[in-house]
Structures are given as C-alpha cells and as structure tokens.
Amino acid sequence: ATQSEGFKLGESKLGEGKLTSEEPSAEAIRQTIRDHLAQKTPFTIHDPVAGTTRTLTLLGVHDRVGKTGQYYYSCTDMKDATSGETLDLDFDVDAAGGQPKVVDVRIHKVNGQARYTYDDKDNRILMGD
C-alpha cells in the first residue's frame, strides 16, 4: 500500500514481570498477519470487482507497517491459484487488549493496478475505472 510517511512503532518490552503498554513492534504486526493466513489455509477472499472468490497463497509480507486510526496495517503479496495474478492485500490489525488480531482484509492492487489510494490524512480513496 502506498501512503505518506510511515508510523514508527515502538518495541513491546517485558519489565519487572509486567508487560508494558507500549506499541507492538512492527514484526509483531507482520507475524499476526502471517499467523492469520496460516490459520486460514487455503486463504480465500471475495473479490467484488471480479465477482469471484479468490484462493490465494502468500508470497510475502511487506516490511512497512503503519497506523491509521486505531488500527495498524501492513500489506502482503499474494498469488491467485487460478488466474496466476499477483494481488496486494491490506490487512488491518487491532492491537488493543495486548493480543493483536486481524480485523479487516482488502484487495488493494491486482497485478500492480491500485483499486484505491490514500490521502495525506490516511483516508482511503477509491480509484476510478
């Protein structure tokens, strides 16, 4: 996903037997996405534009992690098992309560063509046809 400057995440640390309430690490957000995908193998997502359900395999999770509103986000590169197309999916992660979890997944790009972008306030803007 292309956005303005990324949000710097702190590291979660153990201190004197207690977990501090600092932000989760970027790697913790990426691992939450990997774990989510591993629990949903094969991973499927409905594609409202193509009017089909896609079965996808993970190619990789992007390094960049950011935050919009209350959710962290990162992206993945996925391959469609049927069409062979490469998809960029955006994953929103809620880290409230200490246990990060994926709360939303969207198709951002298909073969590099964006379906939406973001403005300078991280609001999602649909792309025209």
C-alpha positions in Angstrom: 0.0 0.0 0.0 1.3 3.4 -0.8 0.8 6.0 1.9 2.5 9.1 3.3 5.2 8.8 6.0 5.0 5.5 8.0 4.2 5.4 11.6 7.2 4.4 13.8 6.3 1.6 16.1 8.0 1.1 19.5 9.0 -2.2 20.9 6.9 -4.1 23.4 9.1 -5.0 26.4 8.9 -7.0 29.5 9.8 -5.1 32.6 9.9 -6.4 36.1 7.5 -9.3 35.2 4.9 -7.0 33.7 4.2 -6.3 30.0 4.4 -2.6 29.3 1.7 -0.8 27.4 3.9 0.4 24.6 3.1 -0.1 20.9 3.6 -3.5 19.4 6.7 -4.0 17.3 6.4 -3.9 13.5 7.5 -7.6 13.5 4.6 -8.4 15.9 2.1 -6.9 13.4 3.7 -8.8 10.5 3.6 -12.1 12.5 0.0 -11.5 13.4 -0.8 -11.4 9.6 1.3 -14.5 8.9 -0.4 -16.4 11.7 -3.9 -15.3 10.5 -3.1 -16.6 7.0 -1.6 -19.9 8.3 -4.9 -20.5 10.3 -7.0 -19.9 7.1 -5.2 -22.2 4.6 -6.2 -22.1 1.9 -6.8 -18.4 2.2 -9.8 -17.1 0.2 -11.2 -13.6 -0.3 -14.2 -12.4 -2.1 -13.3 -10.0 -5.0 -16.3 -7.7 -5.6 -14.7 -6.3 -8.8 -14.1 -9.6 -10.4 -17.3 -11.1 -8.9 -15.5 -14.2 -7.7 -13.8 -15.7 -4.6 -10.1 -15.9 -5.0 -7.9 -18.6 -3.5 -4.5 -17.1 -2.6 -1.1 -18.2 -1.5 1.3 -15.9 0.4 4.3 -14.6 -1.4 5.4 -12.3 1.4 4.5 -9.7 4.0 5.7 -6.1 3.2 8.3 -4.6 5.7 6.3 -1.4 6.1 3.9 -1.2 9.0 1.8 1.9 9.7 -1.2 3.0 11.7 -4.4 4.6 10.7 -6.9 5.5 13.4 -6.9 2.7 16.0 -5.6 0.0 13.6 -2.1 -0.9 12.4 -1.8 -2.1 8.9 0.6 -3.9 6.6 0.4 -5.4 3.2 1.0 -8.8 1.6 1.8 -10.0 -1.9 -0.4 -13.0 -2.7 -0.8 -15.2 -5.8 -4.1 -16.2 -7.2 -4.1 -20.0 -7.5 -6.5 -19.9 -10.5 -5.6 -16.9 -12.6 -1.9 -16.5 -11.6 -2.4 -12.8 -10.9 -0.4 -11.1 -8.1 -2.5 -9.3 -5.5 -1.5 -6.8 -2.9 -3.8 -7.2 0.1 -4.0 -4.7 3.0 -4.5 -6.1 6.5 -5.8 -4.1 9.4 -4.6 -5.3 12.8 -6.2 -4.3 16.2 -3.6 -4.5 18.9 -5.9 -3.3 21.7 -6.1 -5.7 24.7 -2.5 -6.9 24.2 -3.2 -9.7 21.7 -3.1 -8.3 18.1 -5.6 -9.7 15.7 -6.5 -9.1 12.0 -9.9 -7.3 11.8 -10.1 -6.5 8.1 -8.5 -7.5 4.8 -8.9 -5.6 1.5 -7.7 -6.1 -2.1 -5.5 -3.1 -2.7 -3.9 -4.0 -6.1 -4.3 -6.6 -8.8 -1.2 -7.0 -11.0 0.1 -3.7 -9.7 -3.2 -1.8 -10.5 -4.5 0.0 -7.4 -8.2 -0.1 -6.6 -7.8 2.7 -4.0 -5.2 5.1 -2.6 -4.8 7.2 0.5 -4.9 11.0 1.0 -2.5 12.9 3.3 -4.7 12.1 6.3 -4.7 8.3 5.6 -8.3 8.3 4.3 -8.9 5.6 1.7 -10.0 7.0 -1.8 -11.4 4.6 -4.4 -9.7 4.8 -7.8 -11.8 5.5 -10.9 -12.2 2.9 -13.6 
